[in-house]
């Protein structure tokens, strides 16, 4: 069974578990918060890891690559 983590730039790990659908839901929620420009996740990169490797990444416009 795979392990999933979601990490948000200035917040850190916001999710860790084995369910890919749950991890994707958390990723999508924080990505939306980053894009909205509101709250602690505003303008922050969001990454979902699968087994320690980046699986899905969002970098806000203007973020260093």
N, C-alpha and C positions, 0 to 999 in steps of 0.2 A: 504494500500500500504506500502510495506517495505521500510526502509531507509538503504542505503548502504554507507559505508565509506571505503576509502583505506588509510592506514597509513604506512609511510615508516620511519624506525628507526630514522635517524638523520634529516629528513626533516619535518616530521609531517604529517598532513592531506593533501593529494594530490587530493582527490576527495570526494564529498558528493552528493548523489542524490538518486532518486527512481528507476532508470533503472538498473536492474541487469546485462544486457549485457554490458552496458557502464562501470559499476564498474569492471566487470571481465576483460574488455579490458585494463583499467587503471592498474589493479592489474598485469596482464600478462606483460604489458610494463615495469613496475617498477621491477618486478621479473627478467625479462631479463636483465635489467640494472644492478641489483644487482649481477647476475651471471656473467656478462661480466667483472666486475671489473673496469668499467670505469664510471666516472662522480660522482655526489653527492650521488647517490643511490648505488654505488659500495660496495658490501659486507654487505649491510644493510638488516635487516629483513623487510618483506613486509606482511601486514595483511589486509584482506578484512573483514569488519564487516557487519553483517546483523542485523538490529535492536539492535545495541549496543553489540552484541555477536560475538566473532571471528567465521568466516564462512570458510575462507581459509587462511592458513598461510604458509609463506616460511621463513625458517631460514637458512642462509648461513652456510656452513661447518665451524665448529670451534666456532660458536656463542654459548653463554651461553643459556641453555634451561630454 
